[in-house]
Amino acid sequence: MGEIKSFDEFLRVHGLLLAATGLPQSLYRQLFLKLTSETFDGGEFFQIEPCEDGRQRRLVFTSDFMPKNSNLFLVDHAWTFRLPDAPKQLEEVPGLVERMSSLMCVDADCHEDGKESADDLNDIDGELTAEETVDSEIYRAKETSNDGVKWLELEELNIDDAKLLALALPSKCPNLLALSLLGNKIKMVETVLEELSKLKDLRALWLNDNPVLEKSMVEDVLQAFPELEIFNSQFTRNYGEWALGFCGGIYGKDNPGNDGEYQLQDITSLDLSNRCIHNLNNKAFSSVKIPQLLHLNIRGNPMEENSAHELLEMLKRFSSLNSLEVDIPGPLGESALEILESLPNLLLLNGVKSTKILETEKHVVDSALQPRLSEWNPDDPLADRVLNAMWLYLMTYRLADEEKIDETSVWYVMDELGSALRHSDEPNFRTAPFLYMRDGNLASAVSFSILWPTQDVREGDECTRDYLLGIGEDKQRSARLTAWFHTPKNYFIKGYEKYLLKLQSKCFTSPSTGSLKTSSLLCHQNILRVYTDIPHVQEFLTRPEFAFTSEPKDADILWTSMQVDEAAKKAVGIRDDQYINQFPHEACLVMKHHLAETIQEAHGTPEWLQPTYDLEKHLTELIGDYYVREREGLDNLWILKPWNMARTIDTTITSNLSAIIRLMETGPKICQKYIEHPALFKGKKFDLRYIVLVRSINPLEIFLSDVFWVRLANNAYSLDNRSLYEYETHFTVMNYRGIMNHMQTQEFVREFEHEHQVKWSEVHQRVRNMIRSVFEAAAAVHPQMHSPKSRAIYGVDVMLDASFCPKLLEVTYCPDCTRACNYDMEPVLSDGAEIKGRDFFNSVFGCLFLNETTNVSPL
């Protein structure tokens, strides 16, 4: 139609897009004018300022006043891409990585100019050695006190085990109360226990960033130091007045305190955050000992040994307490409102005025959450920093072509102005993506974001937007904020542990197969009439026992690609005595989230199913699992899969928690623990497609095709971060991307046994047992599937881990032999090396309808 020139043309072309943005109609004409004139005038009204010590930027309004819904601004898109293309674009587009690293505040060096590392400092002439530091402290202590050295900081001095012993600290400083050896090179637990346990008065010991740190040593250290109250910045169970005084600013290097003479009455502010406190009910923590306490921070502590009621009653006794910081949900309960009702003297809760909370009755106080800031190592390339940080800035939309083959989402980064908009639960601005079709068609489209005020703003106001606009607690808002903020870890861990206990309580006993009766089969004395809308069935089914009919109502067997539900039965006239190639409620198998739910309901946590979460229901539990793995030093690589898309569309592998949560925005997904160490074939990842024939669910009669299909990745397997974006390294379905790489069953088995020195028969039996367990779960959990007139073929995708144990990937519904392998089996069937497609499909019909077992084996 040519370039749009009039406002009416603009409205006619963009009407639906405008309505979707939520932009007030009063601003439509202004948007048209700014688009056609390419006016980017945000710089006249806003200023970008650094914040969070330069690790973030914020947007500040600089004009006098702007009423809500009175103006709009165009925001350019600085980077638009599909996720697999991100690394390549950062490498190849000139200036892109530099601009993105600056926009995301990851372009600075880790060390500030002029600062040198500890190793460098130790090489400088005149710098004190560890021995000289000890001697200097002893000399200073003798001048100021008769009790000797009580506080000693020997940090980042390259002290190893031998040097620690040579220092002879117990003899030189027998009265030490606090010792910091942070950032040294101590390796042996025995050294620590042998030497430092002689310091009987020690109250605090810091060994952070030493090789000696390991879980097994903690209990040994605590037993060796009975008076220890702080170990590696965490409270021990023996904590008391000294530890509280340290956190309250009373005790430190200049005032280490005297044993038995601790004074806490002057403390007004006490920060106990992230001290790993399990029990706050301590005789030292009392309103008698700390009578003037005004502010208390207890964030990040599990306190699982105290009930919420017990903690609230304890805090009530602090009559002066008017400011509290605590995880919500957390140890004091699920609701900010409930806490304020129990502690009416509070003026501030998590930095928010209590009056404001009581007015809004919010479930969670979001506005006081600390932002996640990008982290990187000094040796990380700029591109890697950007790929890690981008999830704090990305926005997304989806485009599909007419065939809907490519439905991967488009991600984009707003320009510097748009990316400086930080989050608020009560924002004063709103943004929306907008596709401007300059010539009236999609080919001419240019993407922008539009920005407009939703509240009155004045000079100096920070401009904010709601990162989760329209998403409330019913859609897991608090959990999803974890993508951008540090939310309470303990809350998520407790949710995960509760969920895990529930799964582990599941107990399922497989039914005995000895007394099962054979399902009722068609009598084939007469020719069986088959109706099908699938060309391959008409081509492959040639047995004389079957004949085709073009009328569904005349058929004995309906083999169709359409979903046959009650509405379809009524519309087509399908009778109850006709056989159908699908089971009712089979979504419990063929949709990924339902499959996981079915297995978990029946079996709990079988070893053949990786930990799997439906993010629409169990995001909290997934975050808790992630945090537990992080805490225990376990791998944290996950794969996200859409509920019901094939060919790995919108499937992503990542270890970035923010990415996991943000990827929910492109559609409902499961998040599954990635098999980081799979069995490999000649260095490449592979999976196996098994064909399962189901003749009956009740009783359970299933058969396995004697042939399975091996699907190989094209590239050598790697866990390098960049490789996670490489489709042909981590995925095996190459029909739509890359060259297909298949092997015949017997050839694969022979070469696999030779490469790994393993008996395939043993591996195969484990696979068979797993597949039967899957269908047993469906039969037990979903009695709706018990239909005597149903028959079906399913594809079961299996991967082996490095120990050759099978892992279930997915189950697919297969109405015909070619689709049975998602188009993968076609090259295998056509070469005639093992079985032809015609032979295979005739065997399928023989098994399902004539009680034959040619080319299949019962499970």
C-alpha positions in Angstrom: 0.0 0.0 0.0 3.0 2.3 0.2 4.3 4.4 3.1 1.6 5.4 5.6 1.0 9.1 5.5 -2.3 9.8 7.3 -3.4 9.2 10.9 -6.4 7.2 9.7 -4.2 4.8 7.7 -2.0 4.4 10.8 -5.0 3.5 12.9 -6.3 1.1 10.3 -3.0 -0.8 10.0 -2.0 -0.7 13.7 -5.4 -0.9 15.5 -4.9 -4.3 17.1 -1.3 -3.5 18.0 -2.3 -0.2 19.6 -5.0 -1.9 21.7 -2.5 -4.5 22.9 -0.1 -1.9 24.2 -2.5 -0.4 26.7 -1.6 3.0 25.5 -4.4 5.6 26.1 -6.2 6.6 22.9 -5.4 10.2 23.7 -1.8 9.5 22.9 -2.3 7.6 19.6 -1.9 10.7 17.4 1.2 11.8 19.3 2.7 8.3 18.7 1.9 8.6 15.0 3.7 12.0 14.8 6.8 10.8 16.6 7.0 7.6 14.5 6.7 9.4 11.2 9.1 12.1 12.2 11.4 9.7 14.0 11.4 11.9 17.1 13.5 10.6 20.0 13.2 13.4 22.6 13.6 11.5 25.8 16.9 13.3 26.5 15.0 16.6 27.0 13.1 15.1 29.9 15.2 12.4 31.5 18.7 11.8 32.8 20.5 8.5 33.4 22.4 8.3 36.7 24.7 5.5 38.1 23.6 3.8 41.3 24.5 0.7 43.3 28.1 1.8 43.3 28.0 2.0 39.5 26.7 -1.5 38.9 23.2 -0.2 37.9 21.7 2.9 36.3 18.5 4.6 37.0 16.3 7.1 35.1 15.5 10.4 36.7 12.9 12.9 35.5 14.5 16.4 35.0 11.6 18.6 33.9 9.4 20.5 36.3 6.2 18.4 36.0 4.4 15.9 33.8 0.8 14.8 34.4 0.0 11.1 33.9 -0.9 10.0 30.3 0.1 13.4 29.0 3.2 12.4 26.8 4.9 9.5 25.3 8.4 8.7 24.2 10.0 6.4 21.6 12.6 4.0 23.0 14.8 2.4 20.4 15.8 -1.3 20.6 19.6 -1.5 21.0 19.8 -5.2 20.3 17.2 -7.7 18.9 18.0 -11.4 18.4 16.8 -14.9 18.7 18.4 -16.7 21.7 20.6 -19.2 19.8 22.1 -16.3 17.8 23.2 -14.2 20.7 26.9 -15.3 21.0 27.5 -15.0 17.3 25.9 -11.5 17.1 28.1 -10.3 20.0 31.2 -11.5 18.2 30.3 -10.3 14.7 28.3 -7.1 14.9 30.8 -4.2 15.2 30.5 -2.3 18.5 27.6 -4.4 19.8 29.4 -6.1 22.7 31.0 -2.8 23.8 27.6 -1.1 23.8 25.8 -3.9 25.6 28.6 -4.3 28.3 28.4 -0.6 29.0 24.6 -0.6 29.1 24.5 -3.5 31.4 27.3 -2.1 33.6 29.7 -5.0 33.1 32.4 -3.2 31.2 34.4 -2.1 34.3 37.4 -4.1 35.6 36.9 -6.0 38.8 39.6 -4.2 40.6 39.5 -0.4 40.8 42.3 1.6 39.3 45.3 1.9 41.6 44.4 -1.2 43.7 46.7 -4.2 43.6 46.1 -7.8 44.6 47.4 -9.2 47.8 50.1 -11.2 46.0 51.4 -7.9 44.4 51.4 -6.2 47.8 53.4 -8.9 49.4 56.1 -8.4 46.8 56.5 -4.7 47.5 59.6 -3.7 49.5 58.7 -2.6 53.0 55.4 -4.5 53.2 54.9 -6.4 56.5 55.1 -10.1 56.5 52.8 -12.3 58.6 55.4 -12.6 61.3 56.0 -8.8 61.3 52.3 -8.2 61.5 52.0 -10.4 64.6 55.0 -8.8 66.2 53.6 -5.3 65.5 50.2 -6.2 67.0 51.8 -7.7 70.1 53.9 -4.5 70.5 50.8 -2.3 70.1 48.7 -4.4 72.5 51.4 -4.2 75.2 51.2 -0.4 75.0 47.5 -0.2 75.3 46.5 -3.2 77.5 47.8 -5.7 80.0 45.9 -8.5 78.5 47.9 -8.9 75.3 46.6 -9.3 71.8 42.9 -10.1 71.6 42.1 -9.3 68.0 44.3 -10.3 65.1 43.7 -9.9 61.4 46.1 -11.8 59.2 44.2 -11.6 55.9 45.6 -12.3 52.4 49.2 -12.8 53.5 49.9 -16.1 51.7 49.9 -18.0 55.0 50.1 -21.7 54.3 50.2 -24.6 56.8 53.9 -24.3 57.6 53.7 -20.6 58.1 50.7 -20.9 60.4 52.6 -23.3 62.6 55.7 -21.1 62.5 53.7 -18.1 63.8 53.2 -19.9 67.1 50.0 -17.9 67.8 49.0 -19.8 71.0 52.2 -18.9 72.7 52.5 -15.3 71.4 48.8 -14.4 71.7 47.2 -16.8 74.2 44.3 -14.4 75.0 43.0 -14.1 71.4 39.2 -13.5 71.1 39.0 -13.0 67.3 41.3 -14.3 64.6 40.9 -13.7 60.8 42.9 -15.7 58.4 40.7 -14.8 55.5 42.2 -15.3 52.0 45.2 -17.4 52.8 46.5 -20.8 51.7 45.8 -23.1 54.6 45.0 -26.6 53.3 45.0 -29.1 56.2 42.2 -29.4 58.8 44.7 -31.0 61.1 46.9 -27.9 61.1 43.9 -25.7 62.2 42.8 -28.1 64.9 46.3 -28.8 66.2 47.5 -25.2 66.4 44.5 -23.0 66.9 42.5 -25.2 69.3 45.1 -24.1 71.9 43.4 -20.7 71.8 40.8 -21.5 74.5 39.2 -18.0 74.6 38.6 -17.7 70.9 35.2 -16.3 70.1 35.5 -15.7 66.3 37.4 -17.4 63.6 37.4 -16.5 59.9 38.9 -19.0 57.5 37.0 -17.8 54.4 38.7 -18.3 51.0 41.2 -20.9 52.3 41.6 -24.3 50.6 40.9 -25.9 54.0 37.2 -25.1 53.8 35.0 -28.2 53.4 31.8 -29.3 54.9 33.3 -32.2 56.8 35.6 -29.9 58.8 32.9 -27.6 60.3 31.9 -30.0 63.1 35.5 -30.8 63.9 36.3 -27.1 64.3 33.3 -26.4 66.5 34.2 -29.3 68.8 37.8 -28.1 69.0 36.7 -24.5 69.9 34.0 -24.9 72.6 33.8 -21.1 73.2 33.5 -20.2 69.5 30.5 -18.0 68.7 31.3 -17.0 65.1 32.8 -19.2 62.4 33.3 -17.9 58.9 30.8 -15.0 59.5 28.1 -17.5 60.7 26.8 -17.9 64.2 27.6 -21.2 65.9 24.9 -22.7 68.1 27.0 -21.4 71.0 26.6 -17.8 70.1 26.0 -15.4 72.9 26.6 -11.8 74.1 29.9 -11.4 72.4 28.6 -12.3 68.9 25.6 -10.1 69.4 27.8 -7.3 70.5 30.0 -7.7 67.5 27.0 -7.5 65.1 25.8 -4.5 67.1 29.0 -2.6 66.6 30.1 -2.8 70.3 33.0 -5.2 69.8 35.7 -5.0 67.2 39.4 -4.6 66.7 39.6 -1.5 68.8 37.3 -2.9 71.5 37.5 -6.7 71.5 35.7 -7.0 74.8 36.6 -8.8 78.0 35.4 -12.4 78.7 32.4 -12.3 81.1 32.1 -8.5 81.1 30.0 -7.9 77.9 27.8 -4.9 77.8 24.9 -4.7 75.3 22.7 -2.1 76.8 23.9 0.6 74.5 23.0 -1.3 71.2 20.2 0.5 69.3 20.7 -1.2 65.9 21.5 -4.9 65.4 22.2 -6.5 62.0 21.9 -10.3 62.3 21.3 -10.9 58.6 22.7 -14.0 56.9 24.2 -15.4 60.1 22.8 -18.9 59.7 20.9 -18.6 63.0 18.8 -21.7 63.6 17.4 -20.7 67.0 16.9 -17.1 68.0 15.7 -18.1 71.5 19.0 -17.3 73.2 19.4 -16.0 76.7 21.7 -13.3 75.3 19.1 -12.0 72.9 16.6 -10.5 75.3 15.0 -7.2 76.0 16.7 -7.2 79.3 20.2 -7.4 77.8 19.4 -5.1 74.9 16.8 -2.7 76.2 17.3 0.1 73.7 17.0 -1.9 70.5 15.3 0.2 67.8 16.3 -1.6 64.5 16.7 -5.3 64.0 17.6 -7.1 60.7 17.1 -10.9 60.8 17.0 -11.5 57.0 18.5 -14.7 55.6 18.3 -16.9 58.7 16.5 -20.2 58.7 15.4 -20.1 62.4 13.7 -23.4 61.7 13.9 -24.3 65.4 11.5 -21.5 66.3 7.8 -21.2 65.5 6.5 -18.0 64.1 4.4 -17.5 67.2 7.5 -18.0 69.5 9.5 -15.5 67.5 6.8 -12.9 67.5 6.2 -13.2 71.2 10.0 -12.8 71.7 10.1 -9.6 69.6 7.1 -8.1 71.4 9.2 -7.8 74.5 11.5 -5.3 72.8 9.3 -2.3 73.6 11.6 0.2 71.7 11.8 -1.8 68.5 10.2 0.2 65.7 12.1 -1.0 62.6 12.4 -4.7 61.5 13.8 -6.4 58.4 12.8 -10.0 57.8 12.2 -12.4 54.9 8.5 -12.4 53.9 7.4 -15.1 53.6 9.8 -16.4 56.2 10.2 -17.4 59.9 7.6 -14.8 61.1 4.9 -16.0 58.7 3.6 -15.6 55.2 2.2 -12.0 55.4 3.5 -8.6 56.2 0.1 -7.7 57.5 0.1 -10.5 60.0 3.5 -9.4 61.3 2.4 -5.8 61.8 -0.7 -6.9 63.6 1.5 -8.9 66.0 4.0 -6.1 66.4 1.9 -2.9 66.5 4.9 -0.7 67.6 6.7 -1.2 64.3 7.0 1.9 62.1 9.0 0.3 59.3 8.9 -3.2 58.0 11.6 -4.0 55.4 12.0 -0.3 54.8 8.3 0.3 54.1 6.1 2.4 56.3 3.7 0.3 58.3 0.9 2.6 57.5 1.4 2.1 53.8 1.5 -1.7 54.2 -1.7 -1.6 56.3 -3.4 0.4 53.6 -2.4 -1.8 50.7 -2.5 -5.1 52.6 0.1 -6.5 50.3 1.0 -10.2 50.7 4.7 -9.6 50.3 6.8 -6.4 50.8 8.5 -6.4 47.4 9.8 -2.9 47.3 12.6 -3.5 49.9 14.2 -6.4 48.0 17.8 -6.0 47.2 18.5 -6.0 43.4 20.6 -8.7 41.7 23.7 -7.1 40.3 25.7 -8.6 37.5 28.8 -10.6 38.6 31.8 -11.6 36.5 35.4 -12.7 36.8 38.1 -10.4 35.7 39.2 -12.8 33.0 35.7 -13.2 31.5 35.4 -11.8 28.0 32.9 -9.0 27.5 30.7 -11.2 25.5 30.4 -13.8 28.3 29.7 -11.0 30.8 26.9 -9.7 28.6 25.4 -13.2 28.1 25.2 -13.6 31.8 23.9 -10.1 32.6 21.4 -9.7 29.8 18.6 -11.5 31.7 18.3 -8.5 33.9 17.5 -6.3 30.9 15.8 -8.5 28.2 12.3 -8.1 26.9 10.5 -10.5 24.5 7.8 -11.0 21.9 7.1 -13.9 19.5 6.6 -14.0 15.7 5.5 -17.1 13.8 5.6 -17.7 10.0 2.6 -19.1 8.2 3.7 -22.8 8.7 4.6 -22.1 12.3 7.8 -24.0 11.8 9.9 -21.3 13.5 8.2 -20.0 16.6 11.3 -19.2 18.6 10.8 -16.0 20.5 12.5 -12.7 19.7 14.4 -11.1 22.6 15.4 -7.4 22.7 17.2 -4.9 24.8 15.8 -1.4 25.1 18.3 1.5 24.5 20.2 3.1 27.4 17.2 5.2 28.4 14.7 2.3 28.4 17.1 0.0 30.2 17.6 2.5 33.0 14.0 2.1 34.1 14.1 0.1 37.3 11.3 -1.9 38.9 8.7 -0.6 41.3 5.5 -2.2 42.6 3.9 1.2 42.2 5.5 2.4 39.0 5.1 5.9 37.5 5.8 4.8 33.9 4.8 2.0 31.6 6.5 0.5 28.5 5.2 -1.7 25.7 6.7 -3.1 22.5 5.3 -1.7 19.3 5.8 -2.9 15.7 5.6 0.1 13.3 4.7 -1.2 9.8 5.9 1.8 7.8 4.6 0.5 4.5 1.5 -1.2 6.0 3.0 -4.7 5.9 5.1 -6.9 8.2 8.1 -6.8 5.8 8.5 -3.1 6.5 8.1 -3.4 10.3 10.5 -1.7 12.7 10.3 -2.5 16.4 10.3 0.2 19.1 9.1 0.4 22.7 6.9 3.2 23.8 7.1 4.9 27.2 4.5 7.0 28.9 3.7 8.3 32.4 1.0 6.5 34.4 1.4 8.8 37.4 2.2 12.5 37.8 5.9 12.9 37.9 8.0 15.9 39.2 11.6 17.0 38.9 14.0 14.6 40.7 11.6 11.6 40.7 13.0 8.3 39.7 11.2 6.8 36.7 10.2 3.2 37.2 8.1 0.4 35.6 6.6 -2.8 36.8 8.7 -5.7 35.5 5.8 -8.0 36.1 2.9 -5.9 34.9 -0.4 -7.7 35.4 1.2 -10.7 37.1 -0.1 -11.2 40.7 0.5 -13.9 43.3 -1.9 -16.2 41.5 0.9 -16.3 38.8 3.7 -16.6 41.3 4.7 -12.9 41.3 6.9 -13.1 44.4 8.8 -16.1 43.1 9.3 -14.5 39.6 10.8 -11.4 41.2 13.8 -13.6 42.0 14.9 -13.0 38.4 15.8 -9.4 39.4 16.0 -9.4 43.2 17.5 -11.4 46.1 14.4 -13.0 47.5 14.4 -15.0 50.8 16.4 -18.2 50.1 15.1 -20.0 53.1 11.5 -19.6 52.1 12.2 -21.3 48.8 14.4 -24.0 50.3 11.6 -24.9 52.8 9.1 -25.1 49.9 11.4 -27.4 48.0 12.1 -29.7 51.0 8.4 -30.0 51.7 7.7 -30.8 48.1 10.5 -33.4 48.0 9.2 -35.1 51.1 5.8 -35.3 49.5 7.2 -36.9 46.3 9.4 -39.3 48.3 6.3 -40.5 50.2 4.8 -41.9 47.0 4.8 -45.6 46.9 3.7 -47.6 43.8 3.7 -51.3 43.4 3.7 -52.7 39.9 0.7 -55.0 39.2 1.4 -58.6 38.8 1.3 -59.7 35.2 0.8 -63.4 35.8 -3.0 -63.3 36.2 -3.8 -60.6 33.6 -6.2 -61.5 30.9 -5.6 -60.7 27.3 -7.6 -57.7 26.1 -10.6 -58.3 23.8 -9.4 -58.2 20.2 -11.3 -57.9 17.0 -12.3 -61.2 15.4 -10.7 -61.2 12.0 -12.8 -63.8 10.3 -14.1 -61.0 8.2 -12.1 -58.2 6.6 -11.6 -55.2 9.0 -12.6 -51.9 7.5 -10.2 -49.0 8.2 -10.9 -45.3 7.9 -7.8 -43.1 7.9 -6.9 -39.5 6.9 -3.2 -40.3 7.0 -1.6 -40.9 3.5 1.1 -43.2 5.0 -1.4 -45.6 6.4 -3.0 -45.9 3.0 0.4 -46.5 1.5 1.9 -48.9 4.0 -1.1 -51.0 5.2 -1.4 -53.7 2.6 -2.4 -56.8 4.6 -5.4 -58.7 3.2 -7.1 -58.7 6.6 -7.7 -54.9 6.3 -9.6 -52.8 3.7 -10.1 -49.1 3.5 -13.3 -47.2 3.7 -13.9 -43.5 3.0 -16.8 -43.3 5.5 -15.9 -43.1 9.2 -19.3 -44.5 10.2 -18.6 -47.7 8.2 -15.2 -48.4 9.7 -14.2 -51.0 12.3 -11.0 -49.1 13.0 -10.5 -45.3 12.9 -6.8 -44.4 12.4 -6.8 -40.7 12.4 -4.5 -37.7 13.0 -7.3 -35.6 14.6 -8.0 -35.5 18.3 -11.0 -37.7 19.0 -12.9 -36.3 21.9 -16.6 -36.4 22.8 -17.4 -33.4 20.6 -15.6 -35.0 17.6 -17.3 -38.3 18.2 -20.7 -36.6 18.1 -19.8 -34.5 15.0 -18.5 -37.4 13.0 -20.9 -40.0 14.4 -18.3 -42.3 15.9 -19.8 -45.3 17.7 -18.7 -46.9 21.0 -18.0 -50.2 19.2 -15.4 -48.7 16.8 -11.7 -48.9 17.5 -9.7 -45.7 17.7 -5.9 -45.1 17.5 -5.7 -43.1 20.7 -6.5 -43.4 24.3 -8.7 -40.9 26.2 -6.7 -38.6 28.5 -3.4 -39.6 26.8 -2.3 -36.0 27.4 -1.0 -37.4 30.7 1.7 -39.0 28.6 2.3 -36.8 25.6 2.4 -33.4 27.2 5.6 -32.9 29.1 4.2 -31.3 32.2 1.5 -33.9 32.5 4.0 -36.7 31.9 6.2 -35.5 34.8 3.2 -35.1 37.1 1.9 -38.6 36.2 5.2 -40.2 37.0 5.7 -38.2 40.2 2.2 -39.0 41.4 2.9 -42.7 40.9 6.6 -43.2 41.5 7.7 -40.1 43.4 11.3 -39.5 42.3 12.4 -42.5 40.3 16.1 -42.4 39.2 15.1 -42.5 35.6 13.3 -39.2 35.7 15.4 -36.1 36.1 14.1 -33.6 38.7 11.3 -31.9 36.8 9.2 -28.8 37.6 6.1 -27.4 35.9 7.1 -23.7 36.2 3.4 -22.6 36.0 2.9 -24.5 39.4 6.2 -25.2 41.0 8.5 -22.2 40.4 9.0 -21.8 44.2 10.1 -25.5 44.5 12.5 -25.2 41.5 14.1 -22.1 43.0 14.5 -23.9 46.3 16.1 -26.9 44.5 18.4 -24.5 42.7 19.5 -22.9 46.0 20.1 -26.2 47.7 22.3 -27.3 44.8 24.1 -24.0 45.0 24.7 -24.4 48.7 25.9 -27.9 48.4 28.2 -27.2 45.5 26.3 -29.4 43.0 25.9 -28.7 39.3 23.0 -26.4 38.4 22.5 -26.8 34.7 18.9 -27.0 33.6 16.9 -27.5 30.4 13.6 -25.7 29.8 11.1 -27.3 27.5 7.7 -26.0 26.3 4.8 -28.2 27.4 3.8 -29.3 24.0 6.2 -28.3 21.2 8.2 -30.6 19.1 11.6 -30.3 17.4 13.1 -28.6 20.5 11.4 -25.3 19.6 11.9 -22.7 22.4 14.1 -25.2 24.3 17.0 -23.7 26.3 19.9 -25.0 28.4 21.1 -22.6 31.2 22.6 -22.4 34.7 21.4 -18.8 35.1 18.5 -18.6 37.6 17.3 -15.3 36.2 17.3 -16.9 32.7 15.2 -19.8 34.0 12.6 -17.5 35.4 12.5 -15.1 32.5 12.1 -17.9 30.0 8.6 -18.4 31.4 7.6 -15.3 29.5 7.8 -17.1 26.2 5.2 -19.7 27.1 4.5 -22.4 29.7 7.4 -24.7 30.3 8.9 -27.5 32.4 12.3 -27.0 33.9 14.3 -30.3 34.1 17.7 -31.0 35.5 20.0 -31.3 32.6 21.9 -34.6 32.1 25.3 -33.0 32.3 27.2 -36.3 31.9 25.4 -38.4 29.3 26.8 -41.5 27.7 28.5 -40.5 24.5 28.9 -42.3 21.2 32.2 -41.4 19.6 32.3 -38.2 21.7 28.8 -37.1 20.6 25.5 -36.9 22.5 22.7 -39.2 21.4 19.3 -40.3 22.3 17.1 -43.3 21.4 13.6 -43.3 20.0 11.6 -46.4 21.0 8.3 -47.3 19.5 5.7 -48.6 22.0 2.5 -50.3 21.0 -0.3 -50.1 23.5 -3.0 -52.7 23.1 -4.7 -52.1 26.5 -4.4 -50.0 29.6 -6.5 -52.2 31.8 -5.2 -54.8 31.8 -1.9 -53.3 30.7 -0.7 -54.8 27.4 2.2 -53.0 25.8 4.8 -54.1 23.2 8.1 -52.8 22.2 9.3 -52.6 18.6 12.4 -54.7 18.0 14.0 -51.7 16.3 14.8 -48.4 18.0 16.2 -45.3 16.3 19.5 -43.8 17.3 19.7 -40.0 16.8 23.1 -38.4 17.0 24.2 -34.8 17.6 26.4 -33.4 14.9 29.1 -31.8 17.1 31.3 -33.3 19.8 29.8 -32.9 23.2 30.9 -30.0 25.4 29.8 -28.2 28.6 31.6 -25.0 27.7 29.2 -22.1 28.3 29.3 -21.0 24.7 28.3 -24.5 23.5 25.0 -24.3 25.4 23.8 -22.0 22.5 24.9 -24.6 19.9 21.9 -26.5 18.7 24.0 -29.2 16.9 26.1 -29.9 20.1 23.3 -30.4 22.6 20.3 -31.6 20.5 19.8 -34.6 18.3 16.7 -33.8 16.3 18.2 -32.3 13.1 15.2 -32.5 10.8 14.9 -28.7 10.7 18.3 -27.5 11.6 21.5 -29.2 10.4 22.1 -32.6 8.8 20.4 -35.7 10.1 22.7 -38.2 11.6 21.2 -41.7 12.2 22.4 -45.3 12.7 20.9 -48.7 12.3 20.0 -50.5 15.5 22.4 -53.5 15.2 25.3 -51.3 13.9 24.9 -49.0 16.9 24.7 -51.8 19.4 27.8 -53.5 18.0 29.9 -50.3 18.0 28.5 -49.0 21.4 29.4 -52.3 23.1 32.9 -52.1 21.6 33.5 -48.5 22.6 32.2 -48.8 26.2 32.8 -52.5 27.0 29.3 -52.9 28.1 26.6 -55.5 27.4 23.8 -53.9 25.5 21.3 -56.6 26.7 21.7 -55.3 30.3 21.2 -51.7 29.2 18.2 -52.7 27.1 16.6 -54.5 30.0 16.8 -51.3 32.1 15.2 -49.4 29.3 12.4 -51.9 29.0 11.7 -51.8 32.8 11.6 -48.0 32.7 9.2 -47.9 29.7 6.8 -50.3 31.4 7.0 -48.2 34.6 5.9 -45.1 32.6 2.8 -46.8 31.3 2.0 -48.4 34.7 2.0 -44.9 36.1 -0.5 -43.7 33.6 -2.7 -46.7 34.2 -2.6 -46.3 37.9 -3.0 -42.5 38.1 -5.5 -42.0 35.3 -8.3 -44.5 35.2 -9.8 -42.3 32.4 -7.4 -44.1 30.0 -9.1 -47.4 30.6 -10.8 -47.8 27.3 -11.2 -51.3 25.7 -11.7 -49.8 22.3 -8.5 -47.8 22.1 -5.2 -48.8 20.5 -2.1 -46.5 20.1 1.5 -46.1 19.1 3.8 -43.9 21.2 7.4 -42.8 20.7 9.4 -42.9 23.9 12.7 -40.9 23.8 15.4 -42.2 26.1 18.9 -41.0 26.9 21.6 -42.8 28.8 23.7 -41.2 31.5 27.5 -41.9 31.9 26.6 -44.9 34.0 24.4 -46.3 31.2 21.3 -45.8 33.2 18.2 -44.8 31.1 16.6 -41.3 31.6 13.2 -40.6 30.2 13.1 -37.5 27.9 9.5 -37.5 26.6 6.6 -39.5 25.2 5.1 -38.6 21.8 1.8 -39.5 20.2 2.4 -41.3 16.9 -0.6 -41.7 14.6 1.5 -43.2 11.7 4.8 -44.9 11.2 6.6 -41.8 9.8 5.3 -39.4 12.4 6.1 -42.1 15.0 9.7 -40.9 14.8 8.8 -37.3 14.3 10.0 -37.7 10.7 13.3 -39.2 11.9 12.5 -42.8 10.9 12.0 -42.0 7.2 15.6 -42.3 6.2 16.0 -45.5 8.2 12.9 -47.1 6.7 13.7 -46.1 3.2 17.2 -47.7 3.0 15.9 -51.2 3.7 18.8 -52.2 6.0 16.5 -53.7 8.6 12.8 -53.4 8.0 10.8 -51.5 5.5 8.1 -49.0 6.5 5.5 -51.3 5.0 6.6 -54.3 7.0 6.8 -52.2 10.1 3.3 -50.8 9.8 1.7 -54.2 8.9 3.4 -55.6 12.0 1.8 -52.7 14.0 -1.7 -53.5 12.8 -1.1 -57.2 13.3 -0.1 -56.6 16.9 -2.8 -54.1 17.8 -5.7 -55.8 16.1 -4.8 -59.4 15.3 -3.0 -60.4 18.5 0.3 -61.0 16.6 3.8 -60.4 17.9 5.9 -60.2 14.8 8.8 -57.6 15.0 7.6 -56.6 18.6 8.2 -58.0 22.0 5.8 -57.7 25.0 6.8 -55.6 28.0 
